[in-house]
Amino acid sequence: MKLRSPRVAAIAATVVVLAGFATACNRGSDSDSSASGGKPAIGIDLPRTDSDFWNSYAQYIKQETSSQGLNTLPVSNSQNDVTKLVANVQVFQNTGAKAVVMAPQDTGAIASTLEALSGKKIPVVSVDTRPDKGNVYMVVRADNKAYGTKACEFLGKQLGGKGKVAELQGSLSSINGRDRSEAFAACMKEKFPDIRVIELATDWKGDVASAKLQSTLAANPDLGGIYMQAGGVFLQPTLALLEQKGLLKPAGQSGHIAIISNDGIPQEFDAIRKGDIDATVSQPADLYAKYALFYAKAAAEGKTFQPGATDHDSTVIQLPNGLEDQLPAPLVTKENVDDKTLWGNNVGK
């Protein structure tokens, strides 16, 4: 998909649009492009298989690779291990990758690898996570601070501004975990000061979340709400625990614990329909795959972009170490859970 571009360079400085492909030096030639019709090779690393969200993303990567007609190297999976990610990227580099798509779960530890790729003129597209340091061609993610703010506002209203909320945080070594946690805390402090937030660090692990939530429930039987920063790993263990404790009561019934999640997977939608949880913020797994590969192809071809609005309802912003396309992530409740435009209602179909 092409982005809107200014007709002349002078307009780019004044019009708020995402600039189209700018003339750039061609990094490769027919001799150093891989086979497959001369198309440049793209390396893709999937971050993990223990999350329904990331498994859905993997499905979309496969679909988009085919629909965009890309030439990709064998897809790797780093299994939430930065050491494996580094090794996988080295394989891409050794086998002729002209661009790399990754989703580093530890956004601090990947800096040296990004610098090494930059030195080899291999651009990187980072999906869902924004590396703390190291050059990136484009980060494709949603506004994660908005996730925390939306969760705060929803729970605050559900609890009438009073009570206790348990927050199942992701890894704080991840920019996503930090963004969501910081925004949630700031919003609660400002808008709902009478709600006590019980922060539970989980490192994105469902078993850790379940164990800490169990202890929290024992010490706080009056817990009124739960914020799950990743439904893909927290939903099943959280609902299983609440059911075991006799606390899984449908929305609208006395004793119901209000729950909001992040991800937008089909299982969350089913839980909203049943009344087990109240809402989720839908991360666009389909758009993550689509635009990650779109930008990887553009990068491999030596094309460039500038900050501004896009024609796919997002905004590209300038980072200290690159650019970021912030894709839309809607709040999903019982009112719009059956919306067919939500990827969670279409994945696998």
C-alpha positions in Angstrom: 0.0 0.0 0.0 1.4 3.4 -0.9 1.4 6.3 1.5 0.2 9.8 0.6 3.1 11.9 -0.5 3.6 15.6 -1.2 3.9 16.6 -4.8 7.0 18.7 -4.2 9.7 18.7 -1.6 8.8 22.2 -0.4 5.4 21.1 0.6 6.7 18.4 2.9 7.8 20.9 5.5 4.3 22.4 5.9 1.8 19.7 5.1 1.1 17.1 7.8 1.3 14.0 5.7 3.6 11.0 5.5 6.0 11.7 2.8 6.1 9.2 0.0 9.1 7.3 -1.1 12.1 9.7 -1.4 15.0 9.2 -3.7 17.6 7.2 -2.0 20.8 5.5 -2.8 20.3 1.9 -3.9 22.0 -0.3 -1.4 22.0 -3.3 -3.6 22.3 -4.5 -7.1 21.1 -7.4 -9.1 24.2 -9.3 -8.0 23.6 -8.9 -4.2 19.8 -9.2 -4.3 18.8 -12.8 -3.6 17.1 -14.9 -6.2 13.3 -15.0 -6.6 12.9 -12.5 -9.5 15.6 -10.2 -8.1 13.5 -9.4 -5.0 15.6 -8.5 -2.0 15.6 -11.1 0.8 13.9 -10.2 4.1 14.7 -11.9 7.4 11.8 -12.3 9.9 12.1 -13.4 13.5 8.9 -14.2 15.5 9.3 -13.4 19.2 7.5 -16.2 21.0 4.9 -19.0 20.8 3.5 -18.9 24.3 1.1 -16.1 23.5 -2.2 -16.3 21.5 -1.5 -12.8 20.3 1.9 -13.6 18.8 0.6 -16.9 17.3 -2.0 -14.8 15.5 0.6 -12.4 14.4 2.6 -15.4 13.0 -0.5 -16.4 10.9 -0.8 -12.9 9.5 3.0 -12.8 8.7 2.5 -15.9 6.6 -0.5 -14.4 4.8 1.1 -11.1 4.2 4.3 -12.6 2.9 2.3 -14.4 0.3 -0.1 -11.5 -0.6 2.7 -8.9 -0.9 4.8 -11.3 -3.0 7.9 -11.1 -0.8 11.1 -13.0 -0.9 11.8 -14.1 2.7 14.5 -16.2 4.3 13.3 -19.1 6.5 11.4 -17.5 9.4 12.9 -18.0 12.8 11.5 -17.8 16.4 13.6 -16.5 19.2 11.2 -17.8 21.9 11.5 -14.8 24.2 15.2 -15.2 24.4 17.4 -12.3 23.3 20.4 -14.7 22.9 18.4 -16.7 20.4 17.3 -13.5 18.7 20.9 -12.3 18.3 21.9 -15.7 16.8 18.9 -15.7 14.4 19.8 -12.3 13.2 23.3 -13.4 12.6 22.0 -16.1 10.3 19.9 -13.6 8.4 23.0 -11.4 8.0 25.1 -14.4 6.8 22.4 -15.5 4.3 21.9 -12.2 2.5 19.1 -10.4 4.3 18.6 -6.9 2.9 16.2 -6.0 5.8 15.2 -7.6 9.1 11.8 -7.7 10.9 12.0 -8.5 14.6 10.0 -7.9 17.8 12.6 -7.8 20.6 11.0 -8.6 24.0 14.0 -7.1 25.9 14.2 -3.7 24.3 17.5 -2.8 26.1 19.6 -5.8 25.3 19.1 -5.7 21.6 21.0 -2.4 21.1 24.4 -3.8 20.1 22.8 -6.1 17.5 21.0 -3.1 16.0 24.2 -1.2 15.8 25.9 -4.1 14.1 23.1 -4.4 11.5 23.3 -0.6 11.0 27.0 -1.0 10.3 26.3 -3.6 7.7 23.6 -1.3 6.1 20.8 -3.8 7.0 17.7 -1.8 8.1 15.5 -3.1 10.9 11.8 -3.0 11.4 10.8 -3.5 15.0 7.2 -4.7 15.7 5.3 -3.8 18.8 8.4 -2.9 20.8 10.5 0.2 20.5 14.2 -0.6 21.1 15.7 1.7 23.8 18.9 2.3 21.7 20.2 1.3 18.3 19.1 2.5 14.9 15.7 1.3 13.5 14.3 2.0 10.1 10.7 1.9 11.4 9.0 0.8 14.6 5.5 -0.6 13.9 3.4 -0.5 17.1 0.4 1.2 18.7 0.5 3.9 21.3 1.2 1.8 24.5 0.7 4.7 26.8 -2.8 5.0 25.4 -3.3 1.4 26.4 -2.6 2.2 30.1 -4.7 5.3 30.0 -7.7 3.6 28.4 -7.5 0.8 30.9 -7.4 3.3 33.8 -10.3 5.3 32.6 -12.4 2.2 32.0 -11.8 0.6 35.4 -12.0 3.9 37.2 -15.6 4.4 35.8 -16.5 0.7 36.5 -15.5 1.1 40.1 -17.0 4.5 40.6 -13.6 5.9 41.5 -13.1 3.9 44.6 -11.7 0.5 45.6 -8.7 -1.7 44.7 -7.3 -2.8 41.4 -4.7 -5.4 40.6 -2.4 -4.6 37.7 -0.8 -7.6 36.0 2.2 -5.8 34.5 4.3 -7.0 31.7 8.1 -7.0 31.9 9.4 -3.6 32.9 12.5 -4.3 30.8 10.2 -3.8 27.9 9.2 -0.4 26.6 5.6 -1.7 26.3 5.5 -2.9 29.9 6.9 0.5 31.1 4.6 2.6 28.9 1.5 0.8 30.0 2.4 0.7 33.6 3.5 4.4 33.8 0.4 5.6 31.9 -1.9 3.5 34.1 -0.3 4.8 37.3 -0.3 8.4 36.2 -4.0 8.3 35.1 -5.1 6.7 38.3 -3.2 9.2 40.4 -4.7 12.1 38.5 -8.3 10.9 37.9 -9.0 8.3 40.5 -6.9 9.0 43.6 -9.2 6.9 45.8 -8.5 3.7 43.9 -5.5 1.7 45.2 -3.4 0.1 42.5 -1.7 -3.1 43.4 1.2 -3.5 40.9 2.2 -7.1 40.1 5.3 -7.5 38.0 5.0 -10.7 35.9 7.7 -10.6 33.2 4.9 -11.5 30.8 4.5 -14.9 32.4 1.1 -16.4 33.0 2.1 -18.6 35.9 3.8 -15.8 37.7 0.7 -13.6 37.2 -1.6 -16.3 38.6 0.6 -16.9 41.6 0.8 -13.2 42.5 -2.9 -12.7 41.8 -3.8 -15.5 44.1 -1.8 -14.0 47.0 -3.3 -10.6 46.2 -6.9 -12.0 46.4 -6.1 -13.7 49.7 -4.9 -10.4 51.2 -7.5 -8.3 49.5 -10.9 -10.1 49.3 -12.5 -6.8 48.3 -10.5 -6.5 45.1 -12.7 -4.7 42.6 -10.8 -4.8 39.3 -8.0 -6.3 37.3 -5.9 -4.8 34.5 -4.2 -7.5 32.4 -1.5 -5.9 30.2 -1.4 -9.0 27.9 -4.5 -11.1 27.4 -2.5 -13.5 25.3 -0.6 -14.8 28.4 -2.8 -13.6 31.3 -6.4 -14.4 30.3 -6.5 -18.1 30.7 -4.7 -18.4 34.1 -6.6 -15.4 35.5 -10.0 -16.8 34.6 -9.1 -20.2 35.8 -8.0 -18.8 39.2 -11.1 -16.7 39.6 -13.3 -19.7 38.7 -11.4 -21.9 41.2 -12.0 -19.3 43.9 -15.7 -18.9 43.1 -15.0 -15.3 42.0 -15.8 -15.6 38.3 -19.1 -13.9 38.2 -20.6 -12.4 35.1 -20.6 -8.7 34.4 -23.7 -7.0 36.0 -23.9 -9.6 38.8 -23.1 -8.7 42.4 -19.5 -9.5 43.2 -18.2 -9.3 39.6 -14.6 -8.2 39.4 -14.2 -5.7 36.5 -11.5 -6.8 34.1 -9.9 -5.0 31.2 -7.1 -6.5 29.1 -4.8 -5.7 26.2 -4.4 -7.7 23.0 -7.8 -8.2 21.2 -7.5 -12.0 20.7 -10.6 -14.1 19.9 -10.5 -15.6 23.4 -10.8 -12.2 24.9 -13.8 -11.4 22.7 -15.4 -14.7 23.8 -14.8 -13.7 27.4 -16.4 -10.3 26.9 -19.5 -12.0 25.3 -19.8 -14.3 28.3 -19.3 -11.5 30.8 -16.2 -13.0 32.2 -14.2 -9.8 31.4 -15.5 -6.4 30.5 -13.1 -5.0 27.8 -9.9 -5.2 26.0 -7.8 -2.8 23.9 -7.2 -4.5 20.5 -3.6 -4.5 19.4 -3.8 -4.8 15.6 -1.9 -8.1 14.9 -3.0 -8.0 11.3 -1.7 -4.4 10.7 1.5 -5.2 12.6 2.2 -7.9 10.1 1.0 -6.0 7.1 3.0 -2.8 7.7 6.1 -4.5 9.2 6.5 -6.3 5.9 5.5 -3.2 3.9 8.2 -1.2 5.6 10.8 -4.0 5.4 10.3 -4.2 1.6 10.6 -0.4 1.3 13.8 -0.5 3.4 15.4 -3.2 1.4 14.7 -1.1 -1.7 16.4 1.9 -0.2 13.3 4.0 0.2 12.7 6.5 3.0 9.8 8.1 5.0 9.2 11.2 7.0 7.0 11.9 10.1 3.3 12.7 9.6 -0.1 11.3 9.1 -0.6 8.2 6.9 -3.4 7.0 4.7 -4.1 4.0 7.1 -5.3 6.1 10.1 -2.0 6.2 11.8 0.8 8.7 12.5 4.5 8.3 12.0 6.5 10.0 14.7 10.2 10.8 15.0 12.3 8.8 17.5 15.8 9.6 18.7 16.9 6.4 16.9 14.4 6.2 13.9 10.7 6.5 13.1 7.6 4.9 14.5 4.3 4.2 12.8 1.7 4.4 15.6 -1.3 2.2 14.5 -4.8 2.6 15.9 -5.9 0.3 18.8 -9.6 0.5 19.6 -11.3 -0.2 23.0 -13.5 -3.3 22.7 -16.5 -3.8 25.0 -19.8 -5.7 24.7 -21.1 -2.9 22.6 -18.7 -3.5 19.7 -17.2 -6.9 20.3 -18.9 -8.3 17.2 -17.5 -5.7 14.9 -16.3 -7.6 11.8 -13.5 -5.1 11.2 -11.7 -6.2 14.4 -8.9 -8.7 13.6 -9.9 -10.9 16.5 -13.2 -11.7 14.7 -11.3 -12.7 11.5 -8.1 -14.4 12.5 -7.8 -17.9 11.0 -10.8 -17.4 8.7 
